Amino acid sequence: MNSILGVAALAMVFGGFLIWECASWVGARAELVKQQARKLRLENDQLEAMRGAQTYSRTQARF
């Protein structure tokens, strides 16, 4: 009986460790995705600003 409890306790510790590692990996992945989204948003804003300046200069050149 004690050996069964010992094996069960070891299995619970190992399972907890696996859950902990998976949770930390998911958290790190989420942070990476946030950073990539920020970078893409910044690049998109810069492109939109350049396009807006080009459109503005073209409309000014027509008049």
MIVO-800293 format. One line per field, with one value per residue: residue number from 1; z, y, x of N, C-alpha, C in turn; residue in one letter. Coordinates in nm, 3 decimals. Last residue first. Example, Ala and Ser with C-alpha at 12.3 -4.5 7.8 and 13.67 -1.06 7.14 Angstrom:
<kollos>
resi 2,1
n_c3 0.708,0.780
n_c2 -0.225,-0.569
n_c1 1.285,1.319
ca_c3 0.714,0.780
ca_c2 -0.106,-0.450
ca_c1 1.367,1.230
c_c3 0.787,0.780
c_c2 0.003,-0.330
c_c1 1.290,1.320
resn S,A
</kollos>
This chain:
<kollos>
resi 63,62,61,60,59,58,57,56,55,54,53,52,51,50,49,48,47,46,45,44,43,42,41,40,39,38,37,36,35,34,33,32,31,30,29,28,27,26,25,24,23,22,21,20,19,18,17,16,15,14,13,12,11,10,9,8,7,6,5,4,3,2,1
n_c3 -5.797,-5.810,-5.588,-5.386,-5.441,-5.393,-5.121,-5.017,-5.091,-4.940,-4.680,-4.675,-4.701,-4.458,-4.280,-4.347,-4.267,-3.990,-3.923,-3.986,-3.797,-3.565,-3.603,-3.598,-3.329,-3.191,-3.275,-3.158,-2.887,-2.873,-2.927,-2.697,-2.503,-2.577,-2.521,-2.245,-2.182,-2.274,-2.102,-1.857,-1.899,-1.924,-1.668,-1.512,-1.612,-1.529,-1.251,-1.213,-1.287,-1.081,-0.863,-0.931,-0.928,-0.656,-0.553,-0.662,-0.537,-0.272,-0.283,-0.339,-0.109,0.084,0.000
n_c2 7.051,6.833,6.840,6.768,6.498,6.411,6.462,6.286,6.042,6.047,6.053,5.806,5.632,5.683,5.598,5.327,5.248,5.293,5.111,4.872,4.875,4.860,4.611,4.444,4.485,4.387,4.120,4.039,4.064,3.872,3.639,3.634,3.593,3.338,3.191,3.214,3.078,2.822,2.760,2.761,2.546,2.334,2.335,2.271,2.018,1.880,1.902,1.756,1.503,1.461,1.459,1.238,1.033,1.036,0.956,0.699,0.578,0.594,0.437,0.193,0.154,0.125,-0.120
n_c1 -0.277,-0.113,0.045,-0.127,-0.159,0.105,0.135,-0.060,0.046,0.282,0.180,0.048,0.262,0.393,0.198,0.184,0.441,0.421,0.220,0.352,0.558,0.398,0.277,0.502,0.580,0.357,0.365,0.604,0.532,0.326,0.472,0.631,0.435,0.349,0.579,0.586,0.348,0.408,0.618,0.485,0.310,0.491,0.604,0.375,0.314,0.544,0.518,0.284,0.379,0.567,0.392,0.232,0.420,0.486,0.239,0.223,0.440,0.348,0.118,0.239,0.388,0.192,0.082
ca_c3 -5.789,-5.913,-5.716,-5.388,-5.452,-5.527,-5.216,-4.992,-5.142,-5.086,-4.726,-4.656,-4.806,-4.585,-4.275,-4.365,-4.408,-4.069,-3.901,-4.059,-3.940,-3.587,-3.592,-3.720,-3.438,-3.174,-3.311,-3.303,-2.941,-2.844,-3.020,-2.829,-2.500,-2.582,-2.660,-2.325,-2.145,-2.334,-2.246,-1.880,-1.873,-2.037,-1.785,-1.488,-1.628,-1.671,-1.318,-1.180,-1.362,-1.221,-0.869,-0.915,-1.053,-0.756,-0.517,-0.696,-0.684,-0.312,-0.249,-0.434,-0.237,0.089,0.000
ca_c2 7.182,6.847,6.865,6.905,6.585,6.398,6.533,6.431,6.083,6.038,6.163,5.930,5.638,5.712,5.737,5.411,5.239,5.365,5.254,4.910,4.878,4.975,4.730,4.455,4.518,4.527,4.203,4.038,4.144,4.012,3.680,3.647,3.716,3.449,3.199,3.268,3.218,2.896,2.765,2.859,2.679,2.370,2.361,2.394,2.127,1.891,1.960,1.898,1.567,1.466,1.557,1.372,1.064,1.067,1.087,0.799,0.590,0.657,0.579,0.249,0.170,0.242,0.000
ca_c1 -0.344,-0.217,0.110,-0.079,-0.276,0.045,0.222,-0.071,-0.084,0.288,0.264,-0.027,0.160,0.461,0.242,0.066,0.401,0.521,0.198,0.231,0.591,0.485,0.193,0.423,0.671,0.398,0.249,0.592,0.641,0.297,0.367,0.693,0.514,0.254,0.531,0.697,0.367,0.295,0.642,0.591,0.257,0.404,0.688,0.451,0.217,0.512,0.633,0.288,0.271,0.611,0.501,0.172,0.350,0.588,0.294,0.121,0.440,0.474,0.107,0.143,0.459,0.279,0.000
c_c3 -5.791,-5.912,-5.825,-5.524,-5.456,-5.543,-5.357,-5.095,-5.130,-5.148,-4.879,-4.705,-4.797,-4.699,-4.405,-4.364,-4.437,-4.217,-3.982,-4.044,-4.022,-3.734,-3.619,-3.719,-3.569,-3.290,-3.297,-3.348,-3.093,-2.903,-2.998,-2.932,-2.635,-2.582,-2.676,-2.470,-2.226,-2.303,-2.315,-2.028,-1.898,-2.020,-1.906,-1.611,-1.610,-1.697,-1.467,-1.247,-1.337,-1.308,-1.013,-0.923,-1.046,-0.889,-0.616,-0.665,-0.727,-0.461,-0.290,-0.409,-0.343,-0.042,0.000
c_c2 7.294,6.988,6.887,6.939,6.733,6.489,6.523,6.507,6.232,6.085,6.163,6.050,5.766,5.722,5.775,5.559,5.327,5.363,5.337,5.059,4.921,4.988,4.856,4.579,4.535,4.571,4.351,4.124,4.151,4.103,3.827,3.694,3.739,3.583,3.316,3.286,3.284,3.044,2.845,2.871,2.786,2.511,2.402,2.431,2.262,2.006,1.979,1.970,1.716,1.534,1.572,1.482,1.203,1.105,1.130,0.939,0.695,0.678,0.655,0.399,0.229,0.264,0.126
c_c1 -0.249,-0.277,0.005,-0.016,-0.233,-0.076,0.166,0.013,-0.101,0.157,0.273,0.051,0.079,0.361,0.312,0.104,0.280,0.485,0.296,0.202,0.470,0.521,0.275,0.334,0.594,0.486,0.283,0.476,0.634,0.405,0.331,0.592,0.582,0.329,0.434,0.654,0.477,0.308,0.532,0.624,0.363,0.349,0.603,0.534,0.286,0.414,0.606,0.403,0.266,0.507,0.549,0.277,0.286,0.524,0.401,0.172,0.339,0.480,0.233,0.126,0.366,0.352,0.087
resn F,R,A,Q,T,R,S,Y,T,Q,A,G,R,M,A,E,L,Q,D,N,E,L,R,L,K,R,A,Q,Q,K,V,L,E,A,R,A,G,V,W,S,A,C,E,W,I,L,F,G,G,F,V,M,A,L,A,A,V,G,L,I,S,N,M
</kollos>
